[in-house]
Amino acid sequence: MYEHLALLIRNRIKKYGERDALCYKKNSHWLSISWNEMGKQIDGVAKGLLENGVSENGKVGIFSQNMPEWTIADFGIYSIRGVSVPIFATNTAEQAEYIINEAEISLIFVGEQEQYDKIISIYGKSNYLKNIVIFDELVIKSPEVPSLYFKEFILLGEKSNKTDLLNDILQRTNINDLASLIYTSGTTGEPKGVMLNHTNFIHVLEIHDIRLSVSSKDISLSFLPLSHIFERGWLYFVLHNGLTNYYLRDSKKVIEVMQEIKPTVMCVVPRFFEKTYNGAITALENSSKLKRNIFYWAIESGKKVIRKRSLKQKISFALSVKNFLANKVILKKGRAVFGGKIRFMPCAGAALSPKIIEFFHACGIHITYGYGLTETTATVSCFENRIFNINTAGSIMPTIDVKINENNNEIYVKGKTVMHGYYKKPNESAEVFENGWFKTGDAGWIDENGYLIMTERIKDIIKTSGGKYIAPQYIENIIGCDLYIDQIAVIGDERKYLSALIVPAFDQLIKYAQQENIALTSTIELINNTKIKAMYAERIKILQSPLADFQKIKKFELLPHAFSVESGELTPSLKVKRKIIAEKYKGVIDTMYSEY
């Protein structure tokens, strides 16, 4: 294994040559970039950076949606022993400004007009930012700010006389070089730059080679933000193993694109499966009784196989035949929604209901569900290929040590994938380490079979005024599976009981309203309709029946708009910002506690 990502990518370029490395869509056509061409562009970026005075250990920003240029720029930065600093494409100008100033970024790559305009708006406010390089040639440049299109920047590098200097730098690369600052999305407080060295990433590749099985024949699709450790780490694994990677800028088109390119592997977040599951169940409920019965028969056979595998029990010949027929005749139609060739899909970032995991596994879609953080270079644990427990986050990754704090059940992690601290924040860094162990801030436990169960973010745990401690994600996971619920945020800290803010799945709700002859004059009138509220109350009552009384939601309010990244209620990785939601909806929340 190579000791630096800049060397590793050059080895793979030499190995795979003219094969397709990166694919992207332009004017309704898929185009490809070969490994050799990618290598030329990486060298062009590297020498372009040198021409612009970026030195070793210099910080370079990438502020863009997913596209091949993102990856090429990333490896170009590594090639001069620079530090890559990704910024979520949805970040505000102010959020980008904070990162630029703290990281002292002198040059930034931007993707589309939206990101370019944000950078232009803060350009004069930074003492560090000097140059802007634009990926998308459709971006209209400002004549007042020095900017280059990506192709112009590469041409600058190709014409430079920095080849010998680049080769000298490559010979001096070191596994302990700082590779990237990845800023946490900040569910509480200001963002912190997680410092990851090349040793972190290289070790991630090594342990994933042990856990996951891929080959250069596989096809992957990148639709989660490359600025997040999950997709970025996965893409390094993809390129390390010679796969062809497709890029998708607009995540809303993911299903459509999957059906076009037929990926075999790709990583996703739980939200992807939650929405797909609700869509599938809705379609079933609207189909004939015969179709429903046949499908549920097929699903049940798949569930029985999954349960026996998880318990390491022998699968009978009769069940094998039944499951074979179910897959061949019925379930393959469901898999066709994802392109029909998926082998497995790594999934992490939030809690995912075991019910949903079991459903997709029964359909023949292997969800490699796992747990990890930016600070651990992603994966701490995940499902293995055939032996796993759907009620857990899988088994702990090779060479990673995990222990549970006896006082508060906090998950502690130690290993070569753990970060080297937060950039320019020694106090915050010291707070999250204890005798060499990284304190994740998540509560959980390890079962008798070595599976890790993550129960809750410790900071999210609710303490009611009656002294009961409650994990809101656990409840949200149970209730949020309902096909009429799009999003849910449980409330109750220092309150007498739990309540919830619920965003309806409006597509399904409108169909229900039409069936019940409820007038559809406006969204506000719909969610305030007494019959609609009664329907939700009944469904919630049934869903939370297994819970203890103090865990049950007593009141709820339906919201007319979804929580979003743009409104500040979700992090870019789609985690709920509970503090922001509590402040923004304070009036609505207070009404749920005024009369009880």
C-alpha positions in Angstrom: 0.0 0.0 0.0 1.3 3.5 -0.8 2.0 6.0 1.9 0.4 9.0 0.2 -2.7 9.5 -1.8 -0.8 11.4 -4.5 1.4 8.4 -5.1 -1.5 5.9 -4.9 -3.5 7.7 -7.6 -0.5 7.8 -9.9 0.0 4.1 -9.5 -3.6 3.4 -10.4 -3.4 5.7 -13.4 -0.4 3.7 -14.7 -2.3 0.5 -14.0 -5.6 1.3 -15.7 -4.4 3.6 -18.5 -7.1 4.2 -21.1 -10.0 2.6 -19.2 -12.8 4.9 -18.1 -12.2 6.4 -14.7 -14.7 9.3 -14.3 -18.0 9.8 -16.0 -20.3 12.8 -16.1 -23.4 14.0 -17.9 -23.4 16.8 -20.4 -26.3 17.8 -22.7 -28.1 14.5 -21.9 -25.1 12.4 -22.8 -22.7 10.5 -20.5 -19.1 11.4 -21.2 -16.0 9.7 -19.7 -12.5 10.7 -18.7 -9.8 8.0 -18.9 -7.4 7.3 -16.1 -4.6 8.7 -18.3 -6.5 11.9 -19.0 -7.3 12.2 -15.3 -3.6 11.9 -14.6 -2.8 14.7 -17.0 -5.3 17.0 -15.5 -4.2 16.2 -11.9 -0.6 17.2 -12.9 -2.0 20.3 -14.6 -3.8 21.3 -11.4 -0.7 20.7 -9.3 1.5 22.8 -11.5 -1.2 25.5 -11.7 -1.3 25.7 -7.9 2.5 26.1 -7.9 2.2 28.8 -10.5 -0.2 30.6 -8.2 2.2 30.5 -5.3 0.4 27.7 -3.3 3.1 26.2 -1.1 3.5 22.8 0.6 1.0 22.6 3.4 -1.0 25.5 1.8 -4.7 25.3 2.2 -6.9 25.1 -0.9 -10.7 25.2 -0.9 -13.2 23.2 -3.0 -16.7 24.7 -2.9 -18.8 22.7 -5.4 -21.4 20.1 -6.2 -20.2 16.7 -7.3 -18.3 16.6 -10.6 -15.1 15.1 -12.0 -13.3 18.4 -11.5 -13.8 18.1 -7.8 -11.8 14.9 -7.6 -9.1 16.0 -10.0 -8.6 19.2 -8.0 -8.5 17.2 -4.8 -5.7 15.0 -6.0 -3.9 18.0 -7.6 -3.8 19.6 -4.2 -2.4 16.4 -2.6 0.3 16.3 -5.4 2.0 19.4 -4.1 1.6 18.3 -0.5 -1.2 20.8 -0.1 -4.2 20.6 2.2 -7.6 20.1 0.6 -10.4 22.0 2.4 -13.9 21.0 1.1 -16.9 23.3 1.7 -20.4 22.0 1.3 -22.0 23.4 -1.9 -25.1 24.4 0.1 -23.2 26.4 2.7 -24.0 30.1 3.0 -21.5 32.8 2.0 -20.9 33.5 5.7 -20.2 29.8 6.5 -17.7 29.7 3.6 -16.1 32.9 4.8 -15.5 31.4 8.2 -13.7 28.4 6.8 -11.7 30.5 4.3 -10.5 32.8 7.0 -9.7 30.1 9.7 -8.0 27.8 7.2 -6.2 30.8 5.5 -7.3 29.7 2.1 -5.5 31.6 -0.7 -7.1 29.8 -3.7 -10.5 28.2 -4.0 -12.2 26.0 -6.6 -15.9 26.7 -7.1 -18.5 24.7 -9.0 -21.4 26.5 -10.3 -22.9 30.0 -10.4 -24.3 29.7 -6.9 -21.0 28.9 -5.3 -19.1 31.5 -7.4 -21.6 34.3 -6.5 -21.2 33.5 -2.8 -17.4 33.7 -3.0 -17.6 36.9 -5.0 -19.8 38.4 -2.2 -17.1 37.8 0.4 -14.0 38.2 -1.8 -13.0 41.6 -0.5 -13.5 40.7 3.2 -10.8 38.0 3.3 -7.2 38.8 3.9 -6.2 35.4 2.5 -8.3 34.6 -0.6 -6.6 35.7 -3.8 -7.6 33.4 -6.6 -10.8 31.7 -7.8 -10.9 28.7 -10.2 -14.3 27.8 -11.8 -15.3 24.3 -12.7 -18.4 25.0 -14.8 -17.8 27.0 -17.9 -21.4 28.3 -17.9 -20.6 30.5 -14.9 -20.6 34.2 -15.7 -17.4 35.7 -14.3 -17.1 39.0 -12.5 -14.7 41.3 -14.3 -13.6 42.8 -11.0 -12.3 39.6 -9.4 -9.4 37.5 -10.7 -11.0 34.2 -11.8 -10.0 31.4 -14.2 -12.0 28.6 -15.6 -10.8 25.1 -14.8 -9.6 24.4 -18.3 -7.6 27.7 -18.3 -6.1 26.8 -15.0 -5.0 23.4 -16.2 -3.5 24.9 -19.4 -1.6 27.3 -17.2 -0.1 24.3 -15.4 0.6 22.4 -18.5 2.6 25.4 -19.9 4.5 26.0 -16.7 8.1 24.9 -16.1 7.2 23.4 -12.7 7.5 19.8 -13.7 10.8 19.2 -12.0 9.6 21.0 -8.9 6.4 18.8 -8.9 8.5 15.6 -9.2 10.7 16.8 -6.3 7.7 17.4 -4.1 6.2 14.0 -5.0 9.4 12.3 -3.9 9.2 14.1 -0.5 5.6 13.1 0.2 5.1 11.6 3.7 2.3 9.5 5.2 2.1 12.0 8.0 1.4 15.0 5.7 -1.9 16.8 6.6 -4.2 15.8 3.8 -7.5 17.5 4.5 -9.4 19.8 6.8 -13.0 18.7 6.9 -15.3 21.1 8.7 -18.0 19.5 10.8 -21.5 20.7 9.9 -22.0 22.0 13.4 -25.2 20.8 15.0 -24.0 22.8 18.0 -21.6 25.7 18.1 -19.2 26.8 15.3 -17.8 24.4 12.8 -14.5 22.6 13.6 -11.9 21.6 11.1 -11.1 17.9 11.5 -7.5 17.3 10.7 -7.0 14.1 8.7 -3.5 12.9 7.5 -2.7 10.7 4.6 -2.2 7.9 7.1 -5.9 8.2 8.1 -7.1 7.7 4.5 -4.5 5.0 3.6 -5.5 3.0 6.6 -9.2 3.4 5.7 -8.5 1.8 2.3 -6.6 -1.1 4.0 -9.4 -2.0 6.4 -12.1 -1.6 3.8 -10.2 -3.9 1.5 -10.6 -6.5 4.2 -14.3 -5.9 4.9 -15.7 -5.1 1.4 -15.5 -6.9 -1.9 -15.2 -4.9 -5.0 -13.4 -5.2 -8.3 -12.4 -2.9 -11.3 -15.6 -4.2 -13.1 -17.8 -2.5 -10.6 -19.6 0.8 -11.3 -20.2 3.4 -8.5 -22.4 6.5 -8.5 -21.4 9.6 -6.3 -24.5 11.6 -5.4 -23.9 12.3 -1.7 -21.7 15.5 -1.2 -18.0 14.9 -1.8 -17.4 17.5 0.9 -18.7 14.9 3.4 -16.3 12.2 4.7 -18.6 9.4 3.8 -18.8 10.0 0.0 -15.2 11.3 -0.1 -13.7 8.2 1.7 -15.9 5.9 -0.5 -14.6 7.6 -3.7 -11.0 7.1 -2.6 -11.9 3.4 -2.1 -13.5 3.3 -5.5 -10.5 4.7 -7.3 -8.0 2.7 -5.2 -9.7 -0.5 -6.6 -10.0 0.7 -10.2 -13.8 1.2 -10.4 -15.5 3.6 -12.8 -17.2 6.4 -10.9 -20.2 8.4 -12.2 -20.9 11.9 -10.8 -24.3 13.4 -10.1 -24.7 17.0 -9.4 -28.4 17.0 -8.6 -29.2 14.4 -5.9 -33.0 14.6 -6.7 -32.3 12.7 -9.9 -30.6 9.8 -8.3 -33.2 7.1 -9.0 -33.5 8.2 -12.6 -29.7 8.1 -13.1 -29.4 4.7 -11.3 -31.8 3.3 -13.9 -29.6 4.8 -16.7 -26.1 3.7 -15.6 -27.0 0.6 -13.5 -24.4 1.0 -10.7 -23.3 -2.1 -8.8 -22.2 -0.3 -5.7 -22.7 3.2 -4.2 -23.1 4.8 -0.8 -26.3 6.3 0.5 -27.8 7.8 3.6 -30.8 6.4 5.5 -33.1 9.1 4.1 -32.7 7.5 0.7 -34.0 4.2 1.9 -36.8 5.8 4.0 -38.2 7.6 1.1 -37.9 4.7 -1.3 -39.5 2.4 1.3 -42.5 4.7 1.8 -42.9 5.0 -2.0 -42.9 1.2 -2.4 -45.4 0.6 0.4 -47.7 3.3 -1.0 -47.5 1.8 -4.4 -48.4 -1.6 -2.9 -51.3 -0.2 -1.0 -52.7 1.2 -4.2 -52.3 -2.0 -6.1 -54.7 -5.0 -6.3 -55.1 -7.4 -3.4 -53.6 -10.2 -5.5 -50.5 -8.2 -6.3 -50.1 -7.2 -2.6 -50.4 -10.7 -1.4 -47.9 -12.1 -4.0 -45.4 -9.3 -3.1 -45.7 -9.8 0.6 -45.3 -13.5 0.2 -42.0 -12.9 -1.7 -40.8 -10.4 0.9 -41.6 -12.8 3.7 -39.5 -15.6 2.1 -36.6 -13.1 1.9 -37.0 -12.1 5.5 -36.9 -15.7 6.6 -33.6 -16.2 4.7 -32.1 -13.0 6.2 -33.1 -14.0 9.8 -31.6 -17.5 9.4 -28.3 -16.0 8.0 -28.1 -13.5 10.9 -28.4 -16.4 13.4 -26.0 -18.5 11.3 -28.7 -21.1 10.9 -29.0 -23.5 8.0 -31.4 -22.5 5.2 -33.7 -25.4 4.2 -33.9 -26.6 0.6 -37.6 -25.7 0.5 -36.9 -22.1 1.7 -34.1 -21.8 -0.8 -36.4 -22.8 -3.6 -39.1 -20.5 -2.4 -36.7 -17.5 -2.1 -35.2 -18.3 -5.6 -38.6 -18.2 -7.2 -39.5 -15.0 -5.3 -36.3 -13.3 -6.5 -36.6 -14.5 -10.1 -40.2 -13.7 -10.6 -41.2 -10.8 -8.3 -38.4 -9.1 -6.4 -36.2 -8.4 -9.4 -38.8 -5.9 -10.5 -38.3 -4.0 -7.3 -34.5 -4.1 -7.7 -34.9 -2.7 -11.2 -35.9 0.6 -9.6 -32.2 0.9 -8.5 -30.9 -0.2 -11.9 -31.1 -4.0 -11.3 -27.4 -4.6 -10.8 -26.7 -3.4 -7.2 -24.5 -5.8 -5.2 -24.3 -3.7 -2.0 -24.9 -0.2 -0.8 -22.9 1.2 2.2 -25.3 3.3 4.3 -24.5 5.6 7.3 -25.0 9.1 8.7 -28.1 8.5 10.9 -30.2 5.9 12.4 -32.1 3.5 10.0 -35.0 1.4 11.2 -34.3 -2.3 11.3 -37.7 -2.8 9.7 -36.5 -0.9 6.6 -33.1 -2.7 6.6 -34.9 -6.1 6.7 -37.3 -5.1 3.9 -34.5 -4.1 1.4 -32.4 -7.1 2.3 -35.4 -9.3 1.7 -35.7 -7.6 -1.7 -32.1 -8.6 -2.5 -30.6 -5.1 -1.9 -27.7 -5.6 0.5 -27.5 -2.5 2.8 -24.1 -2.4 4.3 -25.3 -0.3 7.2 -22.6 1.2 9.5 -21.5 3.8 12.0 -18.8 6.4 11.8 -17.8 10.0 12.1 -15.7 12.6 10.3 -13.3 12.4 13.2 -12.8 8.6 12.6 -12.4 9.1 8.8 -15.9 7.5 8.6 -16.4 3.8 9.2 -16.1 2.5 12.8 -18.4 -0.5 12.2 -20.5 -1.9 9.4 -22.4 -5.1 8.2 -20.3 -7.9 6.8 -21.3 -9.5 3.6 -23.5 -12.3 4.8 -23.4 -12.4 8.7 -24.9 -9.4 10.4 -27.6 -8.3 12.8 -30.1 -5.8 11.4 -30.7 -4.4 14.9 -27.1 -3.2 15.1 -24.6 -1.0 13.2 -22.6 -4.1 12.3 -19.3 -5.5 13.6 -16.3 -3.3 14.4 -13.8 -2.7 11.5 -10.5 -4.5 11.5 -7.7 -2.9 13.6 -10.2 -0.4 15.2 -10.6 -0.5 18.9 -14.0 0.4 20.5 -15.0 0.5 24.2 -18.0 1.8 26.1 -17.6 4.3 28.9 -19.1 2.8 32.0 -20.5 6.1 33.3 -22.5 7.4 30.4 -22.3 4.6 27.8 -20.3 6.9 25.4 -18.6 5.1 22.5 -14.8 5.5 22.6 -12.7 4.8 19.5 -9.0 4.3 19.1 -7.0 3.5 15.9 -5.2 4.8 12.9 -8.3 6.3 11.3 -8.9 8.7 14.3 -8.2 12.3 13.5 -5.3 14.3 14.8 -7.4 17.0 16.4 -9.4 20.1 15.4 -7.6 22.8 13.4 -6.5 25.8 15.6 -8.7 24.5 18.4 -6.4 22.9 21.0 -8.9 23.1 23.9 -11.7 21.5 21.9 -9.3 18.8 20.7 -8.2 18.0 24.3 -11.9 17.7 25.4 -12.6 14.9 23.0 -9.6 12.7 23.8 -9.0 10.6 27.0 -5.9 8.6 27.4 -5.6 8.2 23.6 -9.3 7.3 23.1 -11.5 9.5 21.0 -14.8 10.3 22.7 -17.5 10.2 20.0 -20.3 11.9 21.8 -22.5 9.0 20.9 -24.0 6.6 23.3 -24.2 2.9 22.6 -23.1 -0.6 23.6 -21.5 -3.8 22.2 -23.5 -7.0 22.3 -22.3 -10.5 23.1 -21.5 -11.1 19.4 -19.3 -8.0 19.0 -21.9 -6.0 17.2 -22.0 -2.2 17.9 -25.3 -0.6 18.7 -25.4 3.2 18.6 -28.4 4.5 20.5 -28.2 8.3 20.6 -26.1 11.4 20.4 -25.5 12.2 24.0 -26.1 15.9 23.5 -29.5 15.1 22.0 -30.8 13.1 24.9 -33.9 14.6 26.3 -34.4 15.0 30.1 -38.0 15.6 30.9 -39.1 17.7 33.9 -40.0 14.4 35.6 -36.4 13.3 35.4 -36.8 10.7 32.6 -33.9 10.4 30.0 -35.1 9.8 26.5 -33.3 9.2 23.2 -35.3 11.2 20.6 -33.8 9.5 17.6 -35.1 6.1 18.8 -38.6 7.4 18.8 -38.2 9.3 15.5 -37.0 6.1 13.9 -40.1 4.2 15.0 -42.7 6.9 14.0 -40.8 8.3 11.0 -41.3 5.0 9.1 -44.9 5.8 8.5 -45.7 6.5 4.9 -47.6 9.7 5.8 -44.6 11.2 7.6 -41.7 12.8 5.8 -39.8 14.3 8.7 -40.2 14.3 12.5 -38.4 16.1 15.4 -39.3 15.0 18.9 -39.4 17.8 21.5 -39.5 17.5 25.3 -36.3 18.7 27.1 -37.2 20.0 30.5 -40.9 19.5 29.6 -43.6 17.4 31.3 -44.0 15.1 28.2 -42.9 14.6 24.7 -44.3 16.3 21.7 -43.3 16.3 18.0 -43.1 18.6 15.0 -44.1 16.5 11.9 -43.6 17.3 8.3 -46.2 15.3 6.3 -45.3 13.2 3.2 -47.5 15.5 1.2 -47.7 13.3 -1.9 -49.3 10.6 0.2 -51.4 13.0 2.3 -52.9 14.6 -0.8 -54.0 11.2 -2.1 -55.5 10.4 1.3 -57.4 13.7 1.3 -58.8 13.0 -2.2 -59.9 9.6 -1.1 -61.7 11.1 1.9 -63.2 14.0 -0.1 -61.3 16.5 2.0 -61.0 19.9 0.2 -57.5 20.7 -1.1 -57.5 24.5 -1.0 -54.1 25.1 0.6 -51.3 23.2 2.5 -52.1 25.2 5.6 -55.8 24.3 5.5 -54.9 20.7 4.8 -52.7 20.2 7.8 -55.1 22.0 10.1 -58.1 19.8 9.0 -59.5 18.0 12.0 -59.9 14.8 10.0 -56.3 14.9 8.9 -55.1 15.5 12.4 -57.2 12.6 13.7 -55.7 10.3 11.1 -52.1 11.2 12.2 -53.1 10.8 15.9 -54.4 7.3 15.3 -51.3 6.3 13.3 -48.9 7.6 15.9 -50.9 5.9 18.6 -50.5 2.5 16.8 -46.8 3.1 15.9 -45.7 4.0 19.5 -47.8 1.3 21.2 -44.6 -0.7 22.1 -43.0 2.3 23.9 -43.2 3.0 27.6 -45.7 5.7 28.5 -43.0 8.4 29.2 -41.5 7.7 25.7 -44.8 8.4 23.9 -45.7 11.6 22.1 -48.6 13.3 23.7 -49.1 16.1 21.2 -47.9 17.0 17.8 -48.1 19.8 15.2 -48.0 19.3 11.4 -45.7 21.7 9.6 -46.4 23.1 6.0 -42.7 23.0 4.9 -39.9 20.5 5.2 -36.8 21.0 7.3 -33.9 21.8 5.0 -30.2 22.6 4.8 -31.0 26.0 3.2 -33.2 27.1 6.1 -30.6 26.0 8.6 -32.7 23.2 10.2 -30.6 20.4 8.8 -26.8 19.9 8.5 -25.5 19.3 5.0 -25.4 15.6 6.0 -29.2 15.9 6.8 -28.9 15.7 10.6 -31.5 17.6 12.5 -30.3 20.8 14.2 -32.4 20.5 17.3 -31.4 23.8 18.9 -32.2 25.7 15.7 -35.6 23.9 15.3 -36.4 24.6 19.0 -35.7 28.3 18.5 -37.4 28.7 15.2 -40.6 26.9 16.2 -40.7 28.1 19.8 -44.2 29.5 19.4 -45.6 26.3 17.9 -43.9 24.2 20.5 -45.2 26.4 23.4 -48.8 25.9 22.2 -48.3 22.1 22.6 -47.6 22.6 26.3 -50.1 25.3 27.1 -53.2 23.1 27.6 -52.4 19.7 29.1 
